């Protein structure tokens, strides 16, 4: 902006007071302030419009770049997919047709159940909180019973249960 020092403003104020007069000076100063404010708002609006246009141009350019990259990726993927599809068809057509292929036979029920049992055992072995050496050393309990059932099961058989007291 224009470089105006305080001394220059003082000279302009004294000249305005002399030429305009003390009665009309406040009105003129107010009008000059409003005109200056309008000019600044207009300049700021123009700057904002120019920056928006520049950003819009950049966005359009970026959009074109992204679209071209996406189309390149799409073309590459479709080309690779068609090549893989052709290779699979050629391998499928060239393969000898034998009915004794063990990979093509469905598994029997016994094989499926054995596989599921092994899976459960492995899963329990990996997710259990006890270490494997402790499991091997002590073995696993196959049947867990409650405390009351354990007391009833292992209580010594005595004929006079009513005669015995808990505190004796």
N, C-alpha and C positions, 0 to 999 in steps of 0.2 A: 504494500500500500504506500501511500504518499507519506513521506517522512516530514511530520510537522512538529516542531519543538514548542515548548511552552512559551517562549518569547514570541514566536510567530503568531501563536493563538492570542496572546495578549495584544499584539499590534492589530490583528484583525478585529478583536472585540472593541478596542478603542475606536477604530475607524467606523465600525458598524454603529456604535453609539453616537458618533458625531454625525454620520450621514443619515441614519434612519431616525434617530431620536429616541429618547428614553420611553416614550409612550408606546411606540410600535415595536420596540426591540424584543419584548417577550413573545409577541405573536410571531414575529419573523423567526426567532430562535426555535419556537415550537414547530413551526412549519418546516424549517430546515431539518430538524430532528426526525420528523415523520417522513420526509422525503428520503433522508439518508437511510432510515430503517426499511422503507419500501425497496430502495435500491439494493440493500444488502440481502433482503429476502428474495428478490428477483435473481440476483447473482447466485445465491445458494440453490434456488430451484433449478437454474440452468446447469450448475455443477452436478447436482444430483441426477438430472436427466441424462447428462453426458455419461456419468459413471454407470447408470443403469443400462444404457445402450452398449457400453463397452462390455459389461458383465454378460449381457444377453448374447453379444457376438461370441464371447468366450464360451458360453454354455452351448451355443449352436455348434461351434467347432468341436467341443468336447463330445457332444452328442453324435456327431458324424464319426469321430474317431472310435467311439464305443460301438456304434453300429457296424463299422467296417471290421473291427476286431471280432465282434460277435459272429458276423457272417463268415469270417475266416475260420473261426473255431468250429462253426457248424459244418462248413464244407470239409474241414479236416476230419471231423468225427464221422460224417457220412461216408467219406472216402475210406477211412479205416474200417468202418463197420461193413461196408460192401466187400472189402478185401477179406476180412475175417469170415464173412458169410460164404464167399466163394471157396475159401480154403476148407471150411467145414463141409460144404457140399461135396467138394472133390474127395476129401478123406472118407466121407460117409459112403460115397458111390464106389470108391476103390477098395473098401474094406471087404474081406471075404465073409460070406454069409455062412456061419456055422451055428447050428442049434445048440451045441454043447458049450457055449460060452458061459462060464460061471458068473461073469459080471452081469449078464442079462437075466439070469434066473432070479425069481423073487425068493427071499429068505423064508425058511420054514418057521412055524410057530415056535418050535423048541429053540431055534437059533435066536429069535427075537427075545424070548423070555430070558435066555441065558445072558444075552447082551445087556438087557435092562437090569438084571441082578448085579452083574459086574459093574455097571455104571453106578448103581446106588451104593455099592460097597466102596468104590473109589471116591465117590462124592462124600460119603460119611468119613472116610479116612482123611480127606483133605480139610473138611470143615469142622471136625471134632476138636474140642478143647484139650483133650488128653494127648500127650505125646505118643508117637507110634511105638517106642521102646517099652513104654508102660503097658500099652495094649497087648503087645506080644508077651510080656512077662506075666501079667496077671490074667489075661484073657478077658473076654467081654461077658457081661451078664446077658443072658438071652431073655430073661423074664424079670421084670422089676415089680416088686410088690410094695405096698405101703407099710408104714411102721406098725400099725395096728394089726394088719394081716400077718406080719412077720412075728409079732409077739404071740399071736394065737397059734401060729404054725409051730413055733419052737418052744412053747410052754411045756414044761415037764408034766406028764400025766400024773395027777394025784387024785385020790378018791375024795379027800375031804378039802375041797377048794374053799368052801364057805368057812371052815374053821381057821384057815390061814388069814392073816391080816397083812396088809401092805407094809406095816411098820415092824413086823417081827423078823 
